[in-house]
Amino acid sequence: MPSEGVQLSPKEHILTDDEIIRVASLFVRSGVRKIRLTGGEPTVRKGLGTLISNTLYFMYHGTG
Protein backbone atom coordinates (compact mmCIF):
# COMPACT_ATOMS: atom_id res chain seq x y z
CA MET A 1 0.00 0.00 0.00
CA PRO A 2 1.34 3.47 -0.81
CA SER A 3 2.60 5.47 2.18
CA GLU A 4 0.06 8.21 1.41
CA GLY A 5 -2.80 5.70 1.59
CA VAL A 6 -5.43 4.87 -0.98
CA GLN A 7 -8.11 7.26 -2.17
CA LEU A 8 -11.51 5.55 -1.97
CA SER A 9 -14.42 6.33 -4.26
CA PRO A 10 -17.16 8.50 -2.76
CA LYS A 11 -20.19 6.47 -1.63
CA GLU A 12 -22.43 8.18 -4.18
CA HIS A 13 -20.24 6.67 -6.96
CA ILE A 14 -20.72 3.11 -5.70
CA LEU A 15 -23.78 1.12 -6.76
CA THR A 16 -26.10 0.05 -3.96
CA ASP A 17 -27.10 -3.61 -3.61
CA ASP A 18 -30.53 -2.79 -5.06
CA GLU A 19 -28.94 -1.05 -8.06
CA ILE A 20 -26.63 -4.01 -8.71
CA ILE A 21 -29.54 -6.46 -8.52
CA ARG A 22 -31.62 -4.25 -10.84
CA VAL A 23 -28.82 -4.07 -13.42
CA ALA A 24 -28.17 -7.81 -13.10
CA SER A 25 -31.85 -8.60 -13.65
CA LEU A 26 -31.89 -6.39 -16.77
CA PHE A 27 -28.82 -8.20 -18.08
CA VAL A 28 -30.41 -11.60 -17.41
CA ARG A 29 -33.59 -10.56 -19.25
CA SER A 30 -31.35 -9.59 -22.18
CA GLY A 31 -29.77 -13.05 -22.27
CA VAL A 32 -26.65 -12.59 -20.13
CA ARG A 33 -25.84 -15.79 -18.24
CA LYS A 34 -22.62 -14.87 -16.45
CA ILE A 35 -22.17 -11.93 -14.08
CA ARG A 36 -18.90 -11.01 -12.39
CA LEU A 37 -18.65 -8.66 -9.41
CA THR A 38 -15.30 -6.89 -9.65
CA GLY A 39 -13.54 -3.70 -8.72
CA GLY A 40 -11.41 -2.88 -5.75
CA GLU A 41 -11.89 -5.63 -3.23
CA PRO A 42 -15.50 -6.77 -3.62
CA THR A 43 -15.12 -9.52 -1.02
CA VAL A 44 -14.98 -6.94 1.80
CA ARG A 45 -18.31 -5.38 0.80
CA LYS A 46 -20.83 -5.55 3.65
CA GLY A 47 -23.69 -7.89 2.82
CA LEU A 48 -21.84 -9.56 -0.06
CA GLY A 49 -23.39 -12.96 0.68
CA THR A 50 -26.92 -11.56 0.47
CA LEU A 51 -26.06 -9.65 -2.70
CA ILE A 52 -24.74 -12.83 -4.35
CA SER A 53 -27.77 -14.85 -3.19
CA ASN A 54 -30.21 -12.28 -4.55
CA THR A 55 -28.35 -11.98 -7.84
CA LEU A 56 -28.29 -15.77 -8.27
CA TYR A 57 -32.00 -15.94 -7.46
CA PHE A 58 -32.81 -13.52 -10.28
CA MET A 59 -30.50 -15.36 -12.66
CA TYR A 60 -32.23 -18.70 -12.05
CA HIS A 61 -35.81 -17.66 -11.27
CA GLY A 62 -36.23 -14.38 -13.13
CA THR A 63 -37.75 -11.21 -11.75
CA GLY A 64 -41.38 -12.20 -12.09
PQR file of N, CA, C, O and H, with PARSE charges and radii, in Angstrom:
ATOM      1  N   MET A   1       0.849  -1.168   0.000 -0.4000 1.5000
ATOM      2  CA  MET A   1       0.000   0.000   0.000 -0.0000 2.0000
ATOM      3  C   MET A   1       0.896   1.233   0.000  0.5500 1.7000
ATOM      4  O   MET A   1       1.905   1.265   0.704 -0.5500 1.4000
ATOM      5  N   PRO A   2       0.536   2.248  -0.783 -0.5600 1.5000
ATOM      6  CA  PRO A   2       1.338   3.467  -0.808  0.2800 2.0000
ATOM      7  C   PRO A   2       1.363   4.141   0.564  0.5500 1.7000
ATOM      8  O   PRO A   2       0.396   4.055   1.321 -0.5500 1.4000
ATOM      9  N   SER A   3       2.472   4.809   0.878 -0.4000 1.5000
ATOM     10  CA  SER A   3       2.601   5.465   2.183 -0.0000 2.0000
ATOM     11  C   SER A   3       1.552   6.550   2.384  0.5500 1.7000
ATOM     12  O   SER A   3       1.170   6.840   3.518 -0.5500 1.4000
ATOM     13  H   SER A   3       3.257   4.879   0.263  0.4000 1.0000
ATOM     14  N   GLU A   4       1.076   7.158   1.281 -0.4000 1.5000
ATOM     15  CA  GLU A   4       0.055   8.211   1.406 -0.0000 2.0000
ATOM     16  C   GLU A   4      -1.363   7.652   1.495  0.5500 1.7000
ATOM     17  O   GLU A   4      -2.331   8.409   1.566 -0.5500 1.4000
ATOM     18  H   GLU A   4       1.386   6.922   0.360  0.4000 1.0000
ATOM     19  N   GLY A   5      -1.481   6.327   1.490 -0.4000 1.5000
ATOM     20  CA  GLY A   5      -2.801   5.697   1.590 -0.0000 2.0000
ATOM     21  C   GLY A   5      -3.443   5.528   0.227  0.5500 1.7000
ATOM     22  O   GLY A   5      -2.820   5.764  -0.808 -0.5500 1.4000
ATOM     23  H   GLY A   5      -0.695   5.711   1.433  0.4000 1.0000
ATOM     24  N   VAL A   6      -4.683   5.122   0.246 -0.4000 1.5000
ATOM     25  CA  VAL A   6      -5.429   4.868  -0.978 -0.0000 2.0000
ATOM     26  C   VAL A   6      -6.675   5.742  -0.968  0.5500 1.7000
ATOM     27  O   VAL A   6      -7.396   5.798   0.028 -0.5500 1.4000
ATOM     28  H   VAL A   6      -5.189   4.930   1.087  0.4000 1.0000
ATOM     29  N   GLN A   7      -6.921   6.421  -2.082 -0.4000 1.5000
ATOM     30  CA  GLN A   7      -8.112   7.261  -2.172 -0.0000 2.0000
ATOM     31  C   GLN A   7      -9.304   6.386  -2.564  0.5500 1.7000
ATOM     32  O   GLN A   7      -9.298   5.751  -3.619 -0.5500 1.4000
ATOM     33  H   GLN A   7      -6.335   6.375  -2.891  0.4000 1.0000
ATOM     34  N   LEU A   8     -10.316   6.359  -1.712 -0.4000 1.5000
ATOM     35  CA  LEU A   8     -11.505   5.555  -1.967 -0.0000 2.0000
ATOM     36  C   LEU A   8     -12.527   6.362  -2.761  0.5500 1.7000
ATOM     37  O   LEU A   8     -12.551   7.591  -2.692 -0.5500 1.4000
ATOM     38  H   LEU A   8     -10.321   6.874  -0.855  0.4000 1.0000
ATOM     39  N   SER A   9     -13.357   5.668  -3.504 -0.4000 1.5000
ATOM     40  CA  SER A   9     -14.423   6.330  -4.259 -0.0000 2.0000
ATOM     41  C   SER A   9     -15.477   6.844  -3.292  0.5500 1.7000
ATOM     42  O   SER A   9     -15.762   6.204  -2.280 -0.5500 1.4000
ATOM     43  H   SER A   9     -13.337   4.670  -3.559  0.4000 1.0000
ATOM     44  N   PRO A  10     -16.062   8.007  -3.602 -0.5600 1.5000
ATOM     45  CA  PRO A  10     -17.158   8.500  -2.757  0.2800 2.0000
ATOM     46  C   PRO A  10     -18.335   7.526  -2.804  0.5500 1.7000
ATOM     47  O   PRO A  10     -18.571   6.881  -3.825 -0.5500 1.4000
ATOM     48  N   LYS A  11     -19.068   7.422  -1.700 -0.4000 1.5000
ATOM     49  CA  LYS A  11     -20.188   6.474  -1.632 -0.0000 2.0000
ATOM     50  C   LYS A  11     -21.204   6.686  -2.740  0.5500 1.7000
ATOM     51  O   LYS A  11     -21.789   5.719  -3.229 -0.5500 1.4000
ATOM     52  H   LYS A  11     -18.877   7.947  -0.870  0.4000 1.0000
ATOM     53  N   GLU A  12     -21.425   7.919  -3.144 -0.4000 1.5000
ATOM     54  CA  GLU A  12     -22.429   8.182  -4.184 -0.0000 2.0000
ATOM     55  C   GLU A  12     -21.993   7.656  -5.554  0.5500 1.7000
ATOM     56  O   GLU A  12     -22.807   7.617  -6.476 -0.5500 1.4000
ATOM     57  H   GLU A  12     -20.950   8.704  -2.747  0.4000 1.0000
ATOM     58  N   HIS A  13     -20.729   7.253  -5.707 -0.4000 1.5000
ATOM     59  CA  HIS A  13     -20.242   6.672  -6.965 -0.0000 2.0000
ATOM     60  C   HIS A  13     -20.284   5.147  -6.956  0.5500 1.7000
ATOM     61  O   HIS A  13     -19.954   4.508  -7.955 -0.5500 1.4000
ATOM     62  H   HIS A  13     -20.067   7.285  -4.958  0.4000 1.0000
ATOM     63  N   ILE A  14     -20.686   4.569  -5.838 -0.4000 1.5000
ATOM     64  CA  ILE A  14     -20.719   3.115  -5.700 -0.0000 2.0000
ATOM     65  C   ILE A  14     -22.169   2.649  -5.787  0.5500 1.7000
ATOM     66  O   ILE A  14     -23.041   3.190  -5.107 -0.5500 1.4000
ATOM     67  H   ILE A  14     -20.954   5.088  -5.026  0.4000 1.0000
ATOM     68  N   LEU A  15     -22.425   1.645  -6.627 -0.4000 1.5000
ATOM     69  CA  LEU A  15     -23.785   1.124  -6.759 -0.0000 2.0000
ATOM     70  C   LEU A  15     -24.249   0.490  -5.450  0.5500 1.7000
ATOM     71  O   LEU A  15     -23.479  -0.183  -4.764 -0.5500 1.4000
ATOM     72  H   LEU A  15     -21.717   1.206  -7.180  0.4000 1.0000
ATOM     73  N   THR A  16     -25.515   0.714  -5.118 -0.4000 1.5000
ATOM     74  CA  THR A  16     -26.105   0.049  -3.957 -0.0000 2.0000
ATOM     75  C   THR A  16     -26.420  -1.399  -4.335  0.5500 1.7000
ATOM     76  O   THR A  16     -26.395  -1.759  -5.512 -0.5500 1.4000
ATOM     77  H   THR A  16     -26.140   1.260  -5.675  0.4000 1.0000
ATOM     78  N   ASP A  17     -26.714  -2.221  -3.336 -0.4000 1.5000
ATOM     79  CA  ASP A  17     -27.099  -3.606  -3.614 -0.0000 2.0000
ATOM     80  C   ASP A  17     -28.323  -3.648  -4.521  0.5500 1.7000
ATOM     81  O   ASP A  17     -28.363  -4.428  -5.472 -0.5500 1.4000
ATOM     82  H   ASP A  17     -26.734  -1.928  -2.380  0.4000 1.0000
ATOM     83  N   ASP A  18     -29.317  -2.818  -4.236 -0.4000 1.5000
ATOM     84  CA  ASP A  18     -30.532  -2.791  -5.063 -0.0000 2.0000
ATOM     85  C   ASP A  18     -30.224  -2.405  -6.504  0.5500 1.7000
ATOM     86  O   ASP A  18     -30.808  -2.961  -7.434 -0.5500 1.4000
ATOM     87  H   ASP A  18     -29.285  -2.184  -3.464  0.4000 1.0000
ATOM     88  N   GLU A  19     -29.311  -1.456  -6.695 -0.4000 1.5000
ATOM     89  CA  GLU A  19     -28.936  -1.052  -8.056 -0.0000 2.0000
ATOM     90  C   GLU A  19     -28.221  -2.189  -8.790  0.5500 1.7000
ATOM     91  O   GLU A  19     -28.469  -2.422  -9.973 -0.5500 1.4000
ATOM     92  H   GLU A  19     -28.836  -1.004  -5.940  0.4000 1.0000
ATOM     93  N   ILE A  20     -27.342  -2.887  -8.089 -0.4000 1.5000
ATOM     94  CA  ILE A  20     -26.627  -4.011  -8.707 -0.0000 2.0000
ATOM     95  C   ILE A  20     -27.614  -5.100  -9.109  0.5500 1.7000
ATOM     96  O   ILE A  20     -27.531  -5.643 -10.211 -0.5500 1.4000
ATOM     97  H   ILE A  20     -27.140  -2.697  -7.128  0.4000 1.0000
ATOM     98  N   ILE A  21     -28.549  -5.421  -8.216 -0.4000 1.5000
ATOM     99  CA  ILE A  21     -29.539  -6.456  -8.519 -0.0000 2.0000
ATOM    100  C   ILE A  21     -30.420  -6.021  -9.685  0.5500 1.7000
ATOM    101  O   ILE A  21     -30.754  -6.840 -10.540 -0.5500 1.4000
ATOM    102  H   ILE A  21     -28.617  -4.980  -7.321  0.4000 1.0000
ATOM    103  N   ARG A  22     -30.797  -4.759  -9.733 -0.4000 1.5000
ATOM    104  CA  ARG A  22     -31.623  -4.251 -10.843 -0.0000 2.0000
ATOM    105  C   ARG A  22     -30.875  -4.380 -12.170  0.5500 1.7000
ATOM    106  O   ARG A  22     -31.439  -4.855 -13.155 -0.5500 1.4000
ATOM    107  H   ARG A  22     -30.526  -4.093  -9.039  0.4000 1.0000
ATOM    108  N   VAL A  23     -29.621  -3.962 -12.198 -0.4000 1.5000
ATOM    109  CA  VAL A  23     -28.822  -4.066 -13.424 -0.0000 2.0000
ATOM    110  C   VAL A  23     -28.640  -5.533 -13.810  0.5500 1.7000
ATOM    111  O   VAL A  23     -28.765  -5.890 -14.981 -0.5500 1.4000
ATOM    112  H   VAL A  23     -29.163  -3.575 -11.398  0.4000 1.0000
ATOM    113  N   ALA A  24     -28.345  -6.379 -12.824 -0.4000 1.5000
ATOM    114  CA  ALA A  24     -28.167  -7.810 -13.100 -0.0000 2.0000
ATOM    115  C   ALA A  24     -29.441  -8.408 -13.682  0.5500 1.7000
ATOM    116  O   ALA A  24     -29.376  -9.203 -14.619 -0.5500 1.4000
ATOM    117  H   ALA A  24     -28.243  -6.089 -11.872  0.4000 1.0000
ATOM    118  N   SER A  25     -30.595  -8.038 -13.140 -0.4000 1.5000
ATOM    119  CA  SER A  25     -31.848  -8.595 -13.654 -0.0000 2.0000
ATOM    120  C   SER A  25     -32.118  -8.122 -15.076  0.5500 1.7000
ATOM    121  O   SER A  25     -32.659  -8.876 -15.886 -0.5500 1.4000
ATOM    122  H   SER A  25     -30.647  -7.392 -12.378  0.4000 1.0000
ATOM    123  N   LEU A  26     -31.747  -6.883 -15.390 -0.4000 1.5000
ATOM    124  CA  LEU A  26     -31.894  -6.392 -16.767 -0.0000 2.0000
ATOM    125  C   LEU A  26     -30.971  -7.159 -17.711  0.5500 1.7000
ATOM    126  O   LEU A  26     -31.364  -7.504 -18.825 -0.5500 1.4000
ATOM    127  H   LEU A  26     -31.308  -6.271 -14.733  0.4000 1.0000
ATOM    128  N   PHE A  27     -29.751  -7.422 -17.264 -0.4000 1.5000
ATOM    129  CA  PHE A  27     -28.821  -8.204 -18.081 -0.0000 2.0000
ATOM    130  C   PHE A  27     -29.373  -9.602 -18.339  0.5500 1.7000
ATOM    131  O   PHE A  27     -29.338 -10.093 -19.468 -0.5500 1.4000
ATOM    132  H   PHE A  27     -29.431  -7.142 -16.359  0.4000 1.0000
ATOM    133  N   VAL A  28     -29.884 -10.243 -17.280 -0.4000 1.5000
ATOM    134  CA  VAL A  28     -30.413 -11.604 -17.410 -0.0000 2.0000
ATOM    135  C   VAL A  28     -31.574 -11.624 -18.398  0.5500 1.7000
ATOM    136  O   VAL A  28     -31.663 -12.524 -19.234 -0.5500 1.4000
ATOM    137  H   VAL A  28     -29.912  -9.845 -16.364  0.4000 1.0000
ATOM    138  N   ARG A  29     -32.460 -10.639 -18.307 -0.4000 1.5000
ATOM    139  CA  ARG A  29     -33.585 -10.562 -19.250 -0.0000 2.0000
ATOM    140  C   ARG A  29     -33.112 -10.383 -20.683  0.5500 1.7000
ATOM    141  O   ARG A  29     -33.808 -10.757 -21.627 -0.5500 1.4000
ATOM    142  H   ARG A  29     -32.388  -9.909 -17.628  0.4000 1.0000
ATOM    143  N   SER A  30     -31.921  -9.807 -20.842 -0.4000 1.5000
ATOM    144  CA  SER A  30     -31.352  -9.590 -22.178 -0.0000 2.0000
ATOM    145  C   SER A  30     -30.533 -10.783 -22.659  0.5500 1.7000
ATOM    146  O   SER A  30     -29.971 -10.751 -23.754 -0.5500 1.4000
ATOM    147  H   SER A  30     -31.355  -9.503 -20.075  0.4000 1.0000
ATOM    148  N   GLY A  31     -30.463 -11.840 -21.843 -0.4000 1.5000
ATOM    149  CA  GLY A  31     -29.772 -13.048 -22.270 -0.0000 2.0000
ATOM    150  C   GLY A  31     -28.418 -13.296 -21.638  0.5500 1.7000
ATOM    151  O   GLY A  31     -27.794 -14.319 -21.920 -0.5500 1.4000
ATOM    152  H   GLY A  31     -30.920 -11.866 -20.953  0.4000 1.0000
ATOM    153  N   VAL A  32     -27.945 -12.395 -20.794 -0.4000 1.5000
ATOM    154  CA  VAL A  32     -26.649 -12.590 -20.134 -0.0000 2.0000
ATOM    155  C   VAL A  32     -26.775 -13.742 -19.140  0.5500 1.7000
ATOM    156  O   VAL A  32     -27.751 -13.811 -18.393 -0.5500 1.4000
ATOM    157  H   VAL A  32     -28.453 -11.564 -20.565  0.4000 1.0000
ATOM    158  N   ARG A  33     -25.813 -14.628 -19.126 -0.4000 1.5000
ATOM    159  CA  ARG A  33     -25.843 -15.794 -18.243 -0.0000 2.0000
ATOM    160  C   ARG A  33     -24.660 -15.854 -17.283  0.5500 1.7000
ATOM    161  O   ARG A  33     -24.559 -16.789 -16.489 -0.5500 1.4000
ATOM    162  H   ARG A  33     -25.020 -14.571 -19.732  0.4000 1.0000
ATOM    163  N   LYS A  34     -23.775 -14.881 -17.343 -0.4000 1.5000
ATOM    164  CA  LYS A  34     -22.618 -14.872 -16.447 -0.0000 2.0000
ATOM    165  C   LYS A  34     -22.404 -13.441 -15.972  0.5500 1.7000
ATOM    166  O   LYS A  34     -22.268 -12.525 -16.783 -0.5500 1.4000
ATOM    167  H   LYS A  34     -23.857 -14.121 -17.987  0.4000 1.0000
ATOM    168  N   ILE A  35     -22.374 -13.253 -14.664 -0.4000 1.5000
ATOM    169  CA  ILE A  35     -22.172 -11.926 -14.082 -0.0000 2.0000
ATOM    170  C   ILE A  35     -20.992 -12.012 -13.128  0.5500 1.7000
ATOM    171  O   ILE A  35     -20.905 -12.929 -12.312 -0.5500 1.4000
ATOM    172  H   ILE A  35     -22.483 -13.997 -14.006  0.4000 1.0000
ATOM    173  N   ARG A  36     -20.087 -11.050 -13.238 -0.4000 1.5000
ATOM    174  CA  ARG A  36     -18.902 -11.011 -12.388 -0.0000 2.0000
ATOM    175  C   ARG A  36     -18.922  -9.720 -11.571  0.5500 1.7000
ATOM    176  O   ARG A  36     -19.086  -8.635 -12.128 -0.5500 1.4000
ATOM    177  H   ARG A  36     -20.158 -10.305 -13.901  0.4000 1.0000
ATOM    178  N   LEU A  37     -18.759  -9.835 -10.270 -0.4000 1.5000
ATOM    179  CA  LEU A  37     -18.653  -8.658  -9.407 -0.0000 2.0000
ATOM    180  C   LEU A  37     -17.168  -8.372  -9.213  0.5500 1.7000
ATOM    181  O   LEU A  37     -16.445  -9.180  -8.630 -0.5500 1.4000
ATOM    182  H   LEU A  37     -18.626 -10.716  -9.817  0.4000 1.0000
ATOM    183  N   THR A  38     -16.721  -7.227  -9.700 -0.4000 1.5000
ATOM    184  CA  THR A  38     -15.298  -6.891  -9.648 -0.0000 2.0000
ATOM    185  C   THR A  38     -15.113  -5.461  -9.163  0.5500 1.7000
ATOM    186  O   THR A  38     -16.076  -4.743  -8.892 -0.5500 1.4000
ATOM    187  H   THR A  38     -17.308  -6.571 -10.174  0.4000 1.0000
ATOM    188  N   GLY A  39     -13.868  -5.075  -9.064 -0.4000 1.5000
ATOM    189  CA  GLY A  39     -13.542  -3.697  -8.724 -0.0000 2.0000
ATOM    190  C   GLY A  39     -13.091  -3.581  -7.283  0.5500 1.7000
ATOM    191  O   GLY A  39     -13.791  -3.993  -6.358 -0.5500 1.4000
ATOM    192  H   GLY A  39     -13.086  -5.657  -9.285  0.4000 1.0000
ATOM    193  N   GLY A  40     -11.921  -3.019  -7.110 -0.4000 1.5000
ATOM    194  CA  GLY A  40     -11.410  -2.877  -5.755 -0.0000 2.0000
ATOM    195  C   GLY A  40     -11.292  -4.234  -5.093  0.5500 1.7000
ATOM    196  O   GLY A  40     -10.660  -5.145  -5.628 -0.5500 1.4000
ATOM    197  H   GLY A  40     -11.352  -2.684  -7.861  0.4000 1.0000
ATOM    198  N   GLU A  41     -11.883  -4.360  -3.967 -0.4000 1.5000
ATOM    199  CA  GLU A  41     -11.888  -5.626  -3.234 -0.0000 2.0000
ATOM    200  C   GLU A  41     -13.334  -5.962  -2.889  0.5500 1.7000
ATOM    201  O   GLU A  41     -13.780  -5.707  -1.770 -0.5500 1.4000
ATOM    202  H   GLU A  41     -12.396  -3.620  -3.533  0.4000 1.0000
ATOM    203  N   PRO A  42     -14.075  -6.537  -3.849 -0.5600 1.5000
ATOM    204  CA  PRO A  42     -15.505  -6.771  -3.621  0.2800 2.0000
ATOM    205  C   PRO A  42     -15.809  -7.722  -2.472  0.5500 1.7000
ATOM    206  O   PRO A  42     -16.917  -7.705  -1.937 -0.5500 1.4000
ATOM    207  N   THR A  43     -14.835  -8.556  -2.082 -0.4000 1.5000
ATOM    208  CA  THR A  43     -15.122  -9.524  -1.022 -0.0000 2.0000
ATOM    209  C   THR A  43     -15.213  -8.879   0.355  0.5500 1.7000
ATOM    210  O   THR A  43     -15.631  -9.545   1.303 -0.5500 1.4000
ATOM    211  H   THR A  43     -13.935  -8.569  -2.517  0.4000 1.0000
ATOM    212  N   VAL A  44     -14.840  -7.612   0.504 -0.4000 1.5000
ATOM    213  CA  VAL A  44     -14.978  -6.943   1.797 -0.0000 2.0000
ATOM    214  C   VAL A  44     -16.255  -6.109   1.860  0.5500 1.7000
ATOM    215  O   VAL A  44     -16.507  -5.448   2.868 -0.5500 1.4000
ATOM    216  H   VAL A  44     -14.500  -7.071  -0.266  0.4000 1.0000
ATOM    217  N   ARG A  45     -17.048  -6.127   0.823 -0.4000 1.5000
ATOM    218  CA  ARG A  45     -18.308  -5.376   0.799 -0.0000 2.0000
ATOM    219  C   ARG A  45     -19.263  -5.965   1.837  0.5500 1.7000
ATOM    220  O   ARG A  45     -19.460  -7.179   1.890 -0.5500 1.4000
ATOM    221  H   ARG A  45     -16.843  -6.664   0.004  0.4000 1.0000
ATOM    222  N   LYS A  46     -19.851  -5.101   2.658 -0.4000 1.5000
ATOM    223  CA  LYS A  46     -20.826  -5.555   3.646 -0.0000 2.0000
ATOM    224  C   LYS A  46     -22.031  -6.138   2.924  0.5500 1.7000
ATOM    225  O   LYS A  46     -22.517  -5.565   1.949 -0.5500 1.4000
ATOM    226  H   LYS A  46     -19.691  -4.115   2.615  0.4000 1.0000
ATOM    227  N   GLY A  47     -22.507  -7.269   3.403 -0.4000 1.5000
ATOM    228  CA  GLY A  47     -23.685  -7.891   2.820 -0.0000 2.0000
ATOM    229  C   GLY A  47     -23.430  -8.601   1.504  0.5500 1.7000
ATOM    230  O   GLY A  47     -24.367  -8.847   0.746 -0.5500 1.4000
ATOM    231  H   GLY A  47     -22.112  -7.734   4.196  0.4000 1.0000
ATOM    232  N   LEU A  48     -22.175  -8.935   1.217 -0.4000 1.5000
ATOM    233  CA  LEU A  48     -21.841  -9.565  -0.063 -0.0000 2.0000
ATOM    234  C   LEU A  48     -22.582 -10.889  -0.257  0.5500 1.7000
ATOM    235  O   LEU A  48     -23.042 -11.183  -1.361 -0.5500 1.4000
ATOM    236  H   LEU A  48     -21.413  -8.734   1.832  0.4000 1.0000
ATOM    237  N   GLY A  49     -22.699 -11.680   0.794 -0.4000 1.5000
ATOM    238  CA  GLY A  49     -23.394 -12.965   0.680 -0.0000 2.0000
ATOM    239  C   GLY A  49     -24.842 -12.798   0.247  0.5500 1.7000
ATOM    240  O   GLY A  49     -25.328 -13.536  -0.610 -0.5500 1.4000
ATOM    241  H   GLY A  49     -22.325 -11.441   1.690  0.4000 1.0000
ATOM    242  N   THR A  50     -25.528 -11.832   0.836 -0.4000 1.5000
ATOM    243  CA  THR A  50     -26.917 -11.555   0.469 -0.0000 2.0000
ATOM    244  C   THR A  50     -26.998 -11.048  -0.959  0.5500 1.7000
ATOM    245  O   THR A  50     -27.890 -11.443  -1.710 -0.5500 1.4000
ATOM    246  H   THR A  50     -25.133 -11.233   1.532  0.4000 1.0000
ATOM    247  N   LEU A  51     -26.079 -10.181  -1.336 -0.4000 1.5000
ATOM    248  CA  LEU A  51     -26.058  -9.652  -2.701 -0.0000 2.0000
ATOM    249  C   LEU A  51     -25.884 -10.788  -3.712  0.5500 1.7000
ATOM    250  O   LEU A  51     -26.584 -10.831  -4.724 -0.5500 1.4000
ATOM    251  H   LEU A  51     -25.354  -9.861  -0.726  0.4000 1.0000
ATOM    252  N   ILE A  52     -24.968 -11.694  -3.444 -0.4000 1.5000
ATOM    253  CA  ILE A  52     -24.742 -12.827  -4.348 -0.0000 2.0000
ATOM    254  C   ILE A  52     -25.981 -13.720  -4.396  0.5500 1.7000
ATOM    255  O   ILE A  52     -26.403 -14.139  -5.473 -0.5500 1.4000
ATOM    256  H   ILE A  52     -24.399 -11.659  -2.622  0.4000 1.0000
ATOM    257  N   SER A  53     -26.564 -14.011  -3.234 -0.4000 1.5000
ATOM    258  CA  SER A  53     -27.765 -14.852  -3.193 -0.0000 2.0000
ATOM    259  C   SER A  53     -28.901 -14.244  -4.001  0.5500 1.7000
ATOM    260  O   SER A  53     -29.556 -14.939  -4.777 -0.5500 1.4000
ATOM    261  H   SER A  53     -26.222 -13.670  -2.358  0.4000 1.0000
ATOM    262  N   ASN A  54     -29.134 -12.949  -3.822 -0.4000 1.5000
ATOM    263  CA  ASN A  54     -30.212 -12.281  -4.551 -0.0000 2.0000
ATOM    264  C   ASN A  54     -29.940 -12.248  -6.049  0.5500 1.7000
ATOM    265  O   ASN A  54     -30.853 -12.442  -6.852 -0.5500 1.4000
ATOM    266  H   ASN A  54     -28.602 -12.384  -3.192  0.4000 1.0000
ATOM    267  N   THR A  55     -28.702 -12.005  -6.424 -0.4000 1.5000
ATOM    268  CA  THR A  55     -28.349 -11.978  -7.845 -0.0000 2.0000
ATOM    269  C   THR A  55     -28.545 -13.359  -8.463  0.5500 1.7000
ATOM    270  O   THR A  55     -29.095 -13.477  -9.558 -0.5500 1.4000
ATOM    271  H   THR A  55     -27.961 -11.847  -5.772  0.4000 1.0000
ATOM    272  N   LEU A  56     -28.097 -14.402  -7.767 -0.4000 1.5000
ATOM    273  CA  LEU A  56     -28.287 -15.767  -8.266 -0.0000 2.0000
ATOM    274  C   LEU A  56     -29.765 -16.116  -8.377  0.5500 1.7000
ATOM    275  O   LEU A  56     -30.180 -16.778  -9.329 -0.5500 1.4000
ATOM    276  H   LEU A  56     -27.650 -14.305  -6.878  0.4000 1.0000
ATOM    277  N   TYR A  57     -30.558 -15.674  -7.408 -0.4000 1.5000
ATOM    278  CA  TYR A  57     -31.997 -15.942  -7.459 -0.0000 2.0000
ATOM    279  C   TYR A  57     -32.588 -15.387  -8.754  0.5500 1.7000
ATOM    280  O   TYR A  57     -33.320 -16.085  -9.456 -0.5500 1.4000
ATOM    281  H   TYR A  57     -30.221 -15.136  -6.635  0.4000 1.0000
ATOM    282  N   PHE A  58     -32.270 -14.133  -9.067 -0.4000 1.5000
ATOM    283  CA  PHE A  58     -32.811 -13.524 -10.279 -0.0000 2.0000
ATOM    284  C   PHE A  58     -32.284 -14.198 -11.535  0.5500 1.7000
ATOM    285  O   PHE A  58     -32.988 -14.274 -12.542 -0.5500 1.4000
ATOM    286  H   PHE A  58     -31.676 -13.566  -8.497  0.4000 1.0000
ATOM    287  N   MET A  59     -31.054 -14.686 -11.483 -0.4000 1.5000
ATOM    288  CA  MET A  59     -30.500 -15.361 -12.657 -0.0000 2.0000
ATOM    289  C   MET A  59     -31.221 -16.680 -12.926  0.5500 1.7000
ATOM    290  O   MET A  59     -31.413 -17.055 -14.083 -0.5500 1.4000
ATOM    291  H   MET A  59     -30.482 -14.624 -10.665  0.4000 1.0000
ATOM    292  N   TYR A  60     -31.620 -17.385 -11.869 -0.4000 1.5000
ATOM    293  CA  TYR A  60     -32.229 -18.700 -12.049 -0.0000 2.0000
ATOM    294  C   TYR A  60     -33.754 -18.691 -12.026  0.5500 1.7000
ATOM    295  O   TYR A  60     -34.384 -19.596 -12.572 -0.5500 1.4000
ATOM    296  H   TYR A  60     -31.464 -17.081 -10.930  0.4000 1.0000
ATOM    297  N   HIS A  61     -34.352 -17.681 -11.399 -0.4000 1.5000
ATOM    298  CA  HIS A  61     -35.809 -17.660 -11.266 -0.0000 2.0000
ATOM    299  C   HIS A  61     -36.461 -16.480 -11.972  0.5500 1.7000
ATOM    300  O   HIS A  61     -37.687 -16.418 -12.063 -0.5500 1.4000
ATOM    301  H   HIS A  61     -33.840 -16.945 -10.954  0.4000 1.0000
ATOM    302  N   GLY A  62     -35.670 -15.556 -12.466 -0.4000 1.5000
ATOM    303  CA  GLY A  62     -36.226 -14.378 -13.126 -0.0000 2.0000
ATOM    304  C   GLY A  62     -36.741 -13.372 -12.112  0.5500 1.7000
ATOM    305  O   GLY A  62     -36.639 -13.578 -10.903 -0.5500 1.4000
ATOM    306  H   GLY A  62     -34.674 -15.606 -12.392  0.4000 1.0000
ATOM    307  N   THR A  63     -37.286 -12.297 -12.616 -0.4000 1.5000
ATOM    308  CA  THR A  63     -37.752 -11.213 -11.754 -0.0000 2.0000
ATOM    309  C   THR A  63     -39.264 -11.153 -11.674  0.5500 1.7000
ATOM    310  O   THR A  63     -39.820 -10.198 -11.132 -0.5500 1.4000
ATOM    311  H   THR A  63     -37.369 -12.129 -13.599  0.4000 1.0000
ATOM    312  N   GLY A  64     -39.929 -12.150 -12.201 -0.4000 1.5000
ATOM    313  CA  GLY A  64     -41.379 -12.198 -12.087 -0.0000 2.0000
ATOM    314  C   GLY A  64     -42.056 -11.631 -13.199  0.5500 1.7000
ATOM    315  O   GLY A  64     -43.286 -11.609 -13.227 -0.5500 1.4000
ATOM    316  H   GLY A  64     -39.477 -12.926 -12.642  0.4000 1.0000
TER
END
